[in-house]
Amino acid sequence: MQAPQFDEMRAADGSVRAHYRGFQDWVANVSPRKIEQKRSEADTAFHRVGITFSVYGEQTGQERLIPFDIIPRIIPQHEWTAIEVGLQQRVRALNAFIHDVYHGHRIIKAGLIPAEHVFGNAQYRPEMQGVDVPMEVYAHIAGVDIVRDGDGRYYVLEDNLRVPSGVSYMLENRRMMMRLFPELFSIYAVEPVDHYPDALLDKLRCVAPQNVDDPVVVLLTPGAANSAYFEHAFLAQQMGVELVEGRDLIVHDQTLYMRTTSGLQRVDVIYRRIDDDFLDPLAFRPDSALGVPGLLSVCRAGRVTLANAIGGGVADDKSIYPFVPAMIEFYLGEQPLLPNVPTFQCRRAEERDHVLAHLADLVVKETHNSGGYGMLIGPAASTAELEQFRARIKQDPARYIAQPTLALSACPTYVASGIAPRHVDLRPFVLSGRDVQVVPGGLTRVALTAGSLVVNSSQGGGTKDTWVVRG
């Protein structure tokens, strides 16, 4: 049986929720032809600016436009305030956990998380043991995925702490909406998001190594072939920092330098968009041509700060996710404000038996996968797919977790047939430095196919602007 869905715009009796009434009045007076014209303008503008991405493994190699939906997702201020406080709490606890993993191991010694979940984790980096980082911040940028159940309650679905992406779409979606529909912004008092690059730069500068008064910040990209290269270039330009590749950097005398036309310039902070494995061929993958030989040694010496820190991915693996509520209580002494989705760990025999008995009703995920891959949505799966996953779970149970099928909330979306509800999730962006800051709104991802629960852009999902509205 499929779980009931929560409609963001309409109550159960069909009435329009208070925060959508202004939009409803506006759309009732706009012709479908004008809306279609504006949608076409948005597509043309996104192509012109170059807001595209590529999907690894596609034969064509062509870049694709992420579909942009012109109908905003609207969140009232009181709801957002609760989300914001819950996210700040969660990210503080996650940073405390990562520090503990690489220092005292208190939570493991307390018996709250099994040691093998940490030290056997593919994202755990023993090279970071005992390494101190400024302000004990490891996840400077976090993208936390949030969903709603049928009663409208918010749940955290996933923590993204390695190289979370999508913020450029949040910013460009807002710019596009202000350009296409300025009259809507006179109806609503929408919280701004355009300060994000300045806030990010401030967080990066404040975690520079000690005794650096005017830190040099760079953004390290794998290069133009990367699927998120547009975002890398966009953020570097918006922050006013250099966009560099590994070949632009060199380590000399335990110091990191950038090659410039004027000679070598010291680098103090790297906002890196390269996975751990490829950062330093001397420490990790020797075949990597993307990183900087010796970078780990400079980091360990405290002479450069990496955001996010090496090894932080141990906290966002799906095998660690079920323990985040316990982390919040252990490190902060607080009750979690944003709950997890109930999760079964297949490595536990009793929970595995439950999963196998109810496979058709659950969502099963590989612990080390992302982007909607390696996932089974039980209610939408064929008999053959169910049996295939059943065999996988029995063969390697520790590799899987399972969760109830949340329908995801539905938001009005412009599709071929007109305006219709489509499933959405939300990725707010959380910045950590001297304090923890959440940009109001974030990136709403939408499943454009009717009934689909997969919102990832790599599998056909789109994005829409997210409005936090005052009043």
URZINOR-V416373 format. One record per pair of residues at least 12 apart in sequence whose C-alpha atoms are under 8 Angstrom apart, sorted by the first residue. I is the first residue (numbers start at 0). J is the second residue. D is the distance in Angstrom with one decimal. If there is no record, write none. Layout:
i=(I | I)
j=(J | J)
d=(D | D)
This chain:
i=(0 | 0 | 1 | 1 | 1 | 1 | 2 | 2 | 2 | 2 | 3 | 3 | 3 | 3 | 4 | 4 | 4 | 4 | 4 | 4 | 4 | 4 | 5 | 5 | 5 | 5 | 5 | 5 | 5 | 5 | 6 | 6 | 6 | 6 | 7 | 7 | 7 | 7 | 7 | 8 | 8 | 18 | 18 | 18 | 18 | 19 | 21 | 21 | 22 | 25 | 31 | 37 | 37 | 38 | 38 | 41 | 41 | 41 | 42 | 42 | 45 | 46 | 49 | 50 | 50 | 50 | 51 | 51 | 51 | 51 | 52 | 52 | 52 | 52 | 52 | 52 | 53 | 53 | 53 | 54 | 54 | 55 | 65 | 65 | 65 | 65 | 66 | 66 | 66 | 67 | 67 | 67 | 67 | 68 | 68 | 68 | 68 | 68 | 68 | 69 | 69 | 69 | 69 | 69 | 70 | 70 | 70 | 70 | 70 | 71 | 71 | 71 | 71 | 72 | 72 | 72 | 72 | 72 | 72 | 72 | 73 | 73 | 73 | 73 | 74 | 74 | 74 | 74 | 74 | 75 | 75 | 75 | 75 | 76 | 76 | 76 | 76 | 79 | 79 | 79 | 81 | 82 | 82 | 83 | 83 | 84 | 85 | 85 | 85 | 86 | 86 | 86 | 86 | 87 | 87 | 87 | 87 | 88 | 88 | 88 | 89 | 89 | 89 | 89 | 90 | 90 | 90 | 90 | 91 | 92 | 92 | 92 | 92 | 92 | 93 | 93 | 93 | 93 | 94 | 94 | 94 | 94 | 95 | 95 | 96 | 96 | 96 | 97 | 97 | 97 | 97 | 98 | 98 | 98 | 100 | 100 | 101 | 101 | 101 | 101 | 101 | 102 | 102 | 102 | 106 | 106 | 111 | 111 | 112 | 116 | 116 | 117 | 117 | 120 | 121 | 121 | 122 | 122 | 122 | 122 | 122 | 123 | 123 | 123 | 123 | 124 | 124 | 127 | 127 | 127 | 130 | 131 | 131 | 132 | 132 | 132 | 133 | 133 | 133 | 133 | 134 | 134 | 134 | 136 | 136 | 137 | 137 | 137 | 137 | 137 | 138 | 138 | 138 | 138 | 138 | 138 | 138 | 139 | 139 | 139 | 139 | 139 | 139 | 139 | 139 | 140 | 140 | 140 | 140 | 140 | 140 | 140 | 140 | 140 | 141 | 141 | 141 | 141 | 141 | 141 | 141 | 141 | 142 | 142 | 142 | 142 | 142 | 142 | 142 | 142 | 142 | 143 | 143 | 143 | 143 | 143 | 143 | 143 | 143 | 143 | 144 | 144 | 144 | 144 | 144 | 144 | 144 | 144 | 145 | 145 | 145 | 145 | 145 | 146 | 146 | 146 | 146 | 146 | 147 | 147 | 147 | 147 | 148 | 148 | 148 | 148 | 149 | 149 | 149 | 149 | 151 | 153 | 153 | 154 | 154 | 154 | 154 | 155 | 155 | 155 | 155 | 156 | 156 | 157 | 157 | 157 | 158 | 158 | 159 | 160 | 160 | 160 | 160 | 160 | 161 | 161 | 161 | 161 | 161 | 162 | 162 | 162 | 162 | 162 | 164 | 164 | 165 | 165 | 166 | 166 | 166 | 166 | 167 | 167 | 167 | 168 | 168 | 168 | 169 | 169 | 169 | 169 | 169 | 170 | 170 | 172 | 172 | 173 | 173 | 173 | 176 | 187 | 187 | 188 | 188 | 188 | 189 | 189 | 189 | 189 | 190 | 190 | 190 | 190 | 190 | 191 | 192 | 192 | 192 | 195 | 196 | 196 | 196 | 197 | 198 | 199 | 199 | 200 | 202 | 202 | 202 | 202 | 203 | 203 | 203 | 203 | 203 | 204 | 204 | 205 | 205 | 206 | 206 | 206 | 207 | 207 | 207 | 207 | 208 | 208 | 208 | 208 | 208 | 208 | 211 | 214 | 214 | 214 | 215 | 215 | 215 | 215 | 216 | 216 | 216 | 216 | 216 | 216 | 216 | 217 | 217 | 217 | 217 | 217 | 217 | 217 | 217 | 217 | 218 | 218 | 218 | 218 | 218 | 218 | 218 | 218 | 218 | 218 | 219 | 219 | 219 | 219 | 219 | 219 | 219 | 219 | 219 | 220 | 220 | 220 | 220 | 220 | 220 | 220 | 221 | 221 | 221 | 221 | 221 | 221 | 222 | 231 | 244 | 244 | 245 | 245 | 245 | 245 | 246 | 246 | 246 | 248 | 249 | 249 | 250 | 250 | 250 | 250 | 250 | 253 | 253 | 253 | 253 | 254 | 254 | 254 | 255 | 255 | 255 | 255 | 255 | 266 | 267 | 267 | 267 | 268 | 268 | 268 | 268 | 269 | 269 | 269 | 269 | 270 | 270 | 270 | 271 | 271 | 271 | 273 | 273 | 275 | 275 | 277 | 277 | 278 | 278 | 278 | 278 | 279 | 279 | 279 | 279 | 279 | 280 | 280 | 281 | 282 | 316 | 316 | 317 | 317 | 317 | 317 | 318 | 318 | 318 | 318 | 321 | 321 | 323 | 324 | 324 | 340 | 340 | 341 | 341 | 342 | 342 | 342 | 342 | 343 | 343 | 343 | 344 | 344 | 344 | 344 | 345 | 345 | 345 | 345 | 345 | 345 | 345 | 346 | 346 | 346 | 346 | 351 | 354 | 355 | 358 | 358 | 358 | 359 | 359 | 359 | 359 | 359 | 360 | 360 | 360 | 360 | 361 | 361 | 361 | 361 | 361 | 361 | 361 | 362 | 362 | 362 | 362 | 362 | 362 | 362 | 362 | 363 | 363 | 363 | 363 | 363 | 363 | 363 | 364 | 364 | 364 | 365 | 365 | 365 | 366 | 366 | 366 | 367 | 370 | 370 | 371 | 371 | 371 | 375 | 376 | 377 | 378 | 406 | 406 | 407 | 407 | 407 | 407 | 408 | 408 | 408 | 409 | 409 | 409 | 410 | 410 | 414 | 421 | 421 | 421 | 421 | 421 | 421 | 422 | 422 | 422 | 422 | 422 | 422 | 422 | 423 | 423 | 423 | 423 | 423 | 423 | 424 | 424 | 424 | 424 | 425 | 425 | 425 | 425 | 426 | 426 | 426 | 426 | 427 | 427 | 427 | 427 | 428 | 439 | 439 | 440 | 440 | 440 | 441 | 442 | 442 | 442 | 442 | 443 | 443 | 443 | 443 | 444 | 444 | 444 | 444 | 444 | 445 | 445 | 445 | 445 | 446 | 446 | 446 | 447 | 447 | 447)
j=(360 | 378 | 360 | 378 | 404 | 406 | 149 | 404 | 405 | 406 | 148 | 149 | 405 | 406 | 148 | 149 | 150 | 405 | 406 | 407 | 408 | 409 | 147 | 148 | 149 | 150 | 151 | 407 | 408 | 409 | 408 | 409 | 410 | 420 | 72 | 408 | 409 | 410 | 411 | 410 | 411 | 73 | 74 | 75 | 468 | 73 | 186 | 187 | 183 | 183 | 417 | 69 | 179 | 68 | 69 | 67 | 175 | 179 | 66 | 67 | 64 | 64 | 229 | 64 | 65 | 229 | 63 | 64 | 65 | 229 | 64 | 65 | 226 | 227 | 228 | 229 | 225 | 226 | 227 | 226 | 457 | 226 | 456 | 460 | 461 | 462 | 460 | 461 | 462 | 172 | 461 | 462 | 463 | 412 | 413 | 461 | 462 | 463 | 464 | 176 | 412 | 413 | 463 | 464 | 411 | 412 | 413 | 463 | 464 | 463 | 464 | 465 | 466 | 410 | 411 | 443 | 463 | 464 | 465 | 466 | 465 | 466 | 467 | 468 | 440 | 465 | 466 | 467 | 468 | 467 | 468 | 469 | 470 | 467 | 468 | 469 | 470 | 439 | 440 | 467 | 336 | 153 | 337 | 437 | 439 | 336 | 335 | 336 | 337 | 143 | 337 | 429 | 437 | 429 | 435 | 436 | 437 | 327 | 335 | 336 | 323 | 327 | 335 | 337 | 138 | 141 | 429 | 435 | 435 | 323 | 326 | 327 | 330 | 331 | 314 | 323 | 326 | 327 | 135 | 136 | 137 | 138 | 135 | 330 | 314 | 326 | 330 | 137 | 311 | 313 | 314 | 135 | 136 | 137 | 117 | 128 | 125 | 127 | 128 | 129 | 130 | 128 | 129 | 130 | 326 | 329 | 322 | 325 | 322 | 318 | 319 | 313 | 319 | 313 | 313 | 367 | 310 | 311 | 312 | 313 | 316 | 310 | 311 | 312 | 313 | 309 | 310 | 299 | 309 | 310 | 299 | 299 | 301 | 301 | 304 | 308 | 206 | 207 | 208 | 304 | 206 | 432 | 433 | 431 | 432 | 306 | 307 | 308 | 309 | 311 | 160 | 161 | 306 | 307 | 308 | 311 | 431 | 202 | 203 | 306 | 307 | 429 | 430 | 431 | 432 | 160 | 162 | 163 | 306 | 307 | 428 | 429 | 430 | 431 | 158 | 159 | 160 | 161 | 163 | 428 | 429 | 430 | 158 | 159 | 160 | 163 | 164 | 426 | 427 | 428 | 429 | 155 | 156 | 157 | 158 | 159 | 426 | 427 | 428 | 429 | 156 | 157 | 158 | 159 | 424 | 425 | 426 | 427 | 157 | 424 | 425 | 426 | 427 | 407 | 408 | 423 | 424 | 425 | 405 | 407 | 408 | 424 | 405 | 406 | 407 | 408 | 405 | 406 | 407 | 408 | 408 | 337 | 338 | 337 | 338 | 339 | 340 | 337 | 338 | 339 | 340 | 339 | 340 | 315 | 317 | 320 | 315 | 320 | 315 | 307 | 311 | 312 | 314 | 315 | 274 | 307 | 311 | 312 | 315 | 271 | 272 | 273 | 274 | 307 | 227 | 230 | 230 | 442 | 230 | 428 | 441 | 442 | 230 | 233 | 234 | 230 | 442 | 462 | 441 | 442 | 463 | 464 | 465 | 192 | 193 | 463 | 464 | 192 | 464 | 465 | 464 | 468 | 469 | 468 | 469 | 470 | 466 | 467 | 468 | 469 | 439 | 466 | 467 | 468 | 469 | 439 | 438 | 439 | 440 | 438 | 234 | 237 | 238 | 238 | 430 | 238 | 430 | 238 | 430 | 431 | 432 | 433 | 216 | 268 | 270 | 306 | 432 | 216 | 268 | 432 | 433 | 268 | 304 | 432 | 267 | 268 | 303 | 304 | 267 | 268 | 301 | 302 | 303 | 304 | 267 | 266 | 267 | 268 | 265 | 266 | 267 | 268 | 240 | 241 | 266 | 267 | 268 | 269 | 270 | 235 | 240 | 241 | 242 | 243 | 266 | 268 | 269 | 270 | 231 | 235 | 240 | 241 | 242 | 243 | 269 | 270 | 271 | 272 | 242 | 243 | 244 | 245 | 269 | 270 | 271 | 272 | 273 | 242 | 243 | 244 | 245 | 271 | 272 | 273 | 244 | 245 | 272 | 273 | 289 | 290 | 244 | 272 | 289 | 290 | 288 | 289 | 290 | 291 | 289 | 290 | 291 | 291 | 291 | 292 | 291 | 292 | 293 | 294 | 297 | 296 | 297 | 300 | 302 | 297 | 302 | 303 | 267 | 294 | 297 | 302 | 303 | 303 | 302 | 303 | 304 | 303 | 304 | 305 | 306 | 303 | 304 | 305 | 306 | 305 | 306 | 307 | 305 | 306 | 307 | 289 | 290 | 309 | 310 | 289 | 290 | 290 | 291 | 294 | 295 | 291 | 292 | 293 | 294 | 295 | 292 | 293 | 293 | 295 | 366 | 367 | 365 | 366 | 367 | 400 | 344 | 366 | 399 | 400 | 339 | 342 | 339 | 338 | 339 | 402 | 403 | 402 | 403 | 400 | 401 | 402 | 403 | 400 | 401 | 402 | 397 | 399 | 400 | 401 | 392 | 396 | 397 | 398 | 399 | 400 | 401 | 396 | 397 | 398 | 399 | 396 | 401 | 389 | 377 | 385 | 389 | 376 | 377 | 378 | 380 | 385 | 377 | 378 | 403 | 404 | 376 | 377 | 378 | 401 | 402 | 403 | 404 | 374 | 375 | 376 | 377 | 401 | 402 | 403 | 404 | 375 | 376 | 377 | 399 | 400 | 401 | 402 | 399 | 400 | 401 | 398 | 399 | 400 | 398 | 399 | 400 | 398 | 455 | 457 | 453 | 455 | 458 | 388 | 404 | 404 | 404 | 422 | 452 | 422 | 423 | 424 | 452 | 422 | 423 | 424 | 421 | 422 | 423 | 422 | 423 | 447 | 445 | 446 | 447 | 448 | 449 | 450 | 445 | 446 | 447 | 450 | 451 | 452 | 454 | 443 | 444 | 445 | 446 | 452 | 454 | 443 | 444 | 445 | 454 | 441 | 442 | 443 | 444 | 441 | 442 | 443 | 444 | 439 | 440 | 441 | 442 | 441 | 466 | 467 | 465 | 466 | 467 | 465 | 462 | 463 | 464 | 465 | 462 | 463 | 464 | 465 | 456 | 460 | 461 | 462 | 463 | 460 | 461 | 462 | 463 | 459 | 460 | 461 | 459 | 460 | 461)
d=(6.9 | 7.5 | 7.7 | 7.0 | 7.0 | 7.1 | 6.9 | 6.4 | 5.9 | 5.6 | 7.6 | 4.9 | 7.9 | 6.3 | 6.5 | 4.4 | 7.8 | 7.8 | 5.2 | 6.2 | 5.4 | 6.8 | 7.1 | 6.4 | 4.6 | 6.2 | 5.6 | 7.2 | 4.6 | 6.1 | 5.7 | 4.9 | 6.3 | 7.7 | 8.0 | 6.5 | 5.9 | 5.3 | 7.8 | 6.5 | 7.0 | 7.0 | 7.4 | 6.3 | 7.9 | 7.0 | 6.6 | 7.6 | 7.5 | 7.7 | 7.8 | 8.0 | 6.4 | 7.6 | 6.4 | 7.6 | 6.8 | 7.8 | 7.8 | 7.4 | 7.6 | 7.1 | 7.1 | 6.6 | 7.7 | 6.2 | 5.3 | 4.6 | 6.4 | 7.0 | 6.5 | 7.2 | 4.8 | 6.0 | 7.8 | 7.6 | 7.5 | 4.7 | 7.9 | 6.5 | 6.1 | 7.6 | 6.3 | 7.5 | 5.7 | 7.2 | 7.2 | 4.5 | 6.4 | 7.6 | 5.7 | 5.1 | 5.8 | 6.5 | 6.3 | 6.9 | 6.1 | 5.0 | 7.8 | 7.0 | 7.7 | 6.9 | 6.5 | 7.6 | 6.8 | 5.9 | 6.6 | 6.8 | 7.5 | 5.8 | 4.9 | 5.7 | 6.7 | 6.7 | 7.9 | 7.3 | 6.9 | 6.2 | 4.8 | 6.0 | 6.1 | 4.7 | 6.1 | 7.0 | 7.9 | 7.5 | 5.9 | 4.9 | 6.3 | 5.8 | 5.2 | 6.6 | 7.7 | 5.9 | 5.6 | 5.3 | 7.2 | 7.5 | 7.8 | 6.8 | 8.0 | 7.9 | 7.3 | 6.2 | 8.0 | 7.6 | 7.3 | 4.9 | 5.2 | 7.8 | 7.3 | 7.4 | 7.6 | 7.5 | 5.9 | 7.1 | 7.3 | 7.4 | 7.7 | 7.6 | 7.7 | 6.7 | 7.6 | 7.9 | 7.9 | 7.6 | 7.6 | 7.9 | 7.6 | 7.8 | 6.0 | 5.2 | 6.2 | 6.7 | 6.6 | 7.4 | 7.3 | 8.0 | 7.3 | 5.9 | 5.8 | 6.2 | 7.6 | 6.7 | 7.3 | 6.9 | 7.7 | 6.9 | 6.1 | 7.4 | 6.4 | 6.4 | 7.9 | 7.4 | 7.5 | 7.9 | 7.8 | 6.2 | 4.4 | 5.7 | 7.2 | 6.2 | 5.3 | 7.8 | 7.8 | 7.4 | 7.9 | 7.2 | 7.0 | 6.9 | 6.9 | 6.8 | 7.9 | 6.6 | 7.5 | 7.7 | 6.1 | 7.5 | 5.2 | 4.7 | 7.6 | 5.5 | 7.7 | 7.2 | 5.2 | 7.4 | 5.1 | 7.3 | 7.3 | 6.9 | 5.8 | 7.8 | 7.4 | 7.1 | 7.3 | 8.0 | 5.4 | 7.1 | 6.7 | 7.6 | 6.9 | 7.1 | 7.4 | 6.9 | 6.6 | 7.1 | 5.8 | 4.8 | 7.9 | 6.1 | 5.7 | 7.4 | 7.0 | 5.1 | 6.6 | 6.5 | 7.0 | 7.4 | 7.8 | 5.8 | 5.6 | 7.8 | 5.4 | 4.6 | 6.5 | 6.8 | 7.8 | 7.2 | 7.4 | 6.6 | 6.9 | 5.8 | 4.9 | 6.6 | 7.2 | 5.7 | 5.0 | 7.8 | 6.3 | 5.7 | 5.1 | 6.6 | 6.5 | 5.0 | 6.7 | 5.5 | 7.5 | 5.7 | 5.8 | 4.7 | 6.4 | 7.0 | 7.7 | 6.0 | 4.7 | 5.8 | 5.4 | 5.9 | 6.7 | 7.7 | 5.5 | 5.1 | 6.4 | 7.7 | 6.9 | 5.6 | 4.5 | 7.0 | 7.3 | 5.9 | 5.1 | 6.2 | 7.9 | 5.9 | 7.0 | 7.6 | 5.1 | 6.5 | 7.8 | 5.6 | 5.5 | 7.8 | 5.9 | 6.8 | 6.1 | 6.6 | 7.6 | 7.2 | 7.6 | 7.1 | 7.5 | 6.9 | 7.6 | 5.9 | 5.3 | 5.5 | 5.9 | 6.5 | 6.2 | 5.1 | 6.5 | 6.5 | 6.1 | 7.4 | 7.6 | 7.3 | 5.2 | 7.6 | 5.8 | 7.3 | 6.5 | 5.9 | 7.4 | 5.9 | 7.3 | 6.3 | 6.3 | 5.2 | 7.8 | 7.5 | 5.6 | 7.2 | 7.1 | 7.0 | 7.4 | 7.8 | 7.5 | 6.8 | 7.6 | 7.4 | 7.4 | 6.9 | 5.4 | 6.9 | 7.1 | 8.0 | 7.1 | 7.7 | 6.0 | 5.1 | 8.0 | 6.5 | 7.8 | 6.7 | 6.4 | 6.6 | 5.3 | 7.7 | 5.8 | 8.0 | 7.4 | 6.4 | 7.6 | 5.4 | 5.5 | 7.5 | 5.8 | 5.7 | 4.6 | 6.5 | 6.4 | 6.9 | 5.5 | 6.1 | 7.3 | 7.2 | 6.3 | 6.5 | 7.7 | 6.8 | 6.7 | 6.0 | 5.4 | 6.3 | 7.9 | 8.0 | 6.8 | 6.2 | 7.0 | 6.5 | 5.0 | 7.3 | 7.3 | 6.8 | 7.5 | 7.4 | 7.5 | 7.1 | 7.2 | 6.5 | 7.1 | 7.8 | 6.9 | 6.5 | 6.0 | 5.8 | 7.1 | 5.9 | 6.8 | 8.0 | 6.3 | 5.9 | 6.1 | 6.5 | 7.9 | 7.5 | 5.6 | 7.0 | 7.2 | 5.2 | 5.3 | 6.3 | 6.2 | 7.4 | 6.4 | 6.1 | 4.7 | 5.9 | 7.4 | 7.6 | 5.5 | 5.0 | 6.1 | 6.7 | 7.2 | 6.5 | 5.2 | 6.2 | 7.2 | 6.2 | 7.0 | 6.3 | 4.9 | 6.0 | 5.8 | 4.7 | 5.7 | 7.4 | 6.2 | 5.0 | 5.5 | 7.1 | 6.5 | 6.1 | 4.6 | 5.9 | 7.1 | 7.0 | 6.2 | 5.4 | 7.7 | 6.6 | 5.3 | 6.3 | 6.1 | 7.4 | 7.1 | 6.0 | 5.6 | 8.0 | 6.3 | 7.5 | 7.0 | 7.7 | 7.5 | 5.2 | 4.6 | 5.2 | 7.5 | 7.6 | 7.1 | 6.5 | 6.6 | 7.5 | 7.5 | 7.1 | 6.1 | 6.7 | 7.7 | 7.0 | 5.2 | 7.4 | 7.4 | 6.0 | 6.4 | 7.7 | 7.5 | 7.3 | 6.9 | 7.8 | 7.1 | 7.1 | 6.9 | 4.8 | 6.3 | 5.6 | 4.7 | 6.0 | 7.5 | 7.5 | 6.2 | 4.9 | 6.1 | 6.2 | 4.9 | 6.9 | 6.7 | 6.1 | 6.9 | 7.9 | 7.8 | 6.0 | 7.2 | 6.1 | 5.5 | 4.1 | 6.1 | 7.3 | 8.0 | 5.1 | 5.0 | 6.2 | 5.8 | 6.5 | 5.6 | 7.9 | 6.2 | 6.9 | 6.2 | 6.2 | 7.6 | 4.5 | 6.7 | 7.4 | 7.6 | 5.4 | 7.9 | 7.2 | 7.2 | 6.4 | 8.0 | 7.3 | 7.4 | 6.9 | 7.8 | 6.0 | 7.0 | 6.7 | 5.7 | 4.8 | 7.6 | 5.6 | 5.1 | 6.2 | 7.5 | 6.8 | 4.7 | 6.7 | 7.3 | 5.1 | 5.8 | 7.6 | 5.7 | 5.5 | 7.4 | 5.0 | 4.2 | 7.6 | 7.5 | 7.4 | 6.8 | 6.5 | 5.9 | 7.0 | 7.7 | 7.9 | 4.1 | 5.3 | 7.4 | 7.0 | 5.2 | 5.5 | 6.9 | 6.5 | 6.5 | 5.1 | 7.2 | 6.3 | 5.6 | 4.8 | 5.3 | 7.1 | 5.5 | 4.6 | 5.7 | 5.4 | 5.2 | 6.1 | 5.7 | 5.0 | 6.6 | 7.6 | 6.7 | 5.8 | 4.3 | 6.5 | 5.6 | 5.5 | 6.2 | 5.6 | 4.7 | 6.6 | 5.5 | 5.5 | 6.6 | 7.6 | 6.1 | 7.0 | 6.8 | 6.4 | 7.5 | 7.4 | 7.5 | 7.9 | 7.9 | 7.5 | 7.0 | 5.6 | 6.2 | 6.8 | 7.0 | 5.6 | 5.9 | 7.4 | 4.9 | 4.3 | 5.9 | 6.4 | 6.6 | 7.5 | 6.6 | 6.1 | 6.3 | 7.5 | 6.3 | 7.2 | 5.8 | 5.5 | 7.8 | 7.4 | 7.0 | 6.2 | 7.7 | 6.5 | 5.5 | 4.4 | 6.3 | 7.9 | 6.8 | 5.8 | 5.5 | 6.8 | 7.3 | 6.7 | 5.7 | 4.5 | 6.3 | 5.5 | 5.0 | 6.3 | 7.8 | 7.5 | 6.1 | 4.0 | 6.2 | 6.0 | 7.8 | 6.2 | 5.2 | 5.8 | 5.7 | 6.2 | 7.0 | 7.1 | 6.8 | 6.4 | 5.7 | 5.5 | 6.6 | 6.1 | 7.9 | 6.7 | 5.7 | 4.4 | 6.5 | 5.6 | 5.1 | 5.6 | 7.2 | 7.3 | 4.7 | 6.4 | 7.3 | 5.8 | 6.5)
